[in-house]
Amino acid sequence: MALDTPFLLIGKLASQANTTKDTVRHYDQLGLLKSRKRQAGSRLYTEFHPECIERIELIKSAQAIGFTLIEIKDSLNNYYDGHVDIDLQLTLTQQKLAQVENQRANINVMVELLSERIEILERMKADSDYEFDVEICKKTIPVQP
């Protein structure tokens, strides 16, 4: 980080990156952002490199497709250090896709189960003599490997 680069205070960074100061603090604490400390009188300020705007955009993009902040950290820092391992990134992305596909399958089962319950409840509402089948309420999502 060059010393002549105009660093940003947290409010300015949050505003330019369209996020909150709390988010910036959280990302900084996790080591996702590059910052430095500056003493001004009795106050200690944290200043952020302008590249942090792009970093925050990349973080939010990776989060949007399911990656956690911990999963993002190493890849992001390696990218900015110029050490991107394409094979590792491909493996991690394939694993994330498999995880999301499993979640989608679970959601599809949930939709079916909820639809089935709605249908039964509507029948019960329309027909007071309808026998409630408690087994319907016991159905769960099958565990997938």
Secondary structure, 3 states (H helix, E strand, C coil): CCCCCCCEEHHHHHHHCCCCHHHHHHHHHCCCCCEEEEEECCEEEEEECCHHHHHHHHHHHHHHCCCCHHHHHHHHHHHHHCCCCHHHHHHHHHHHHHHHHHHHHHHHHHHHHHHHHHHHHHHHHHCCCCCCCHHHHHCCCCCCC
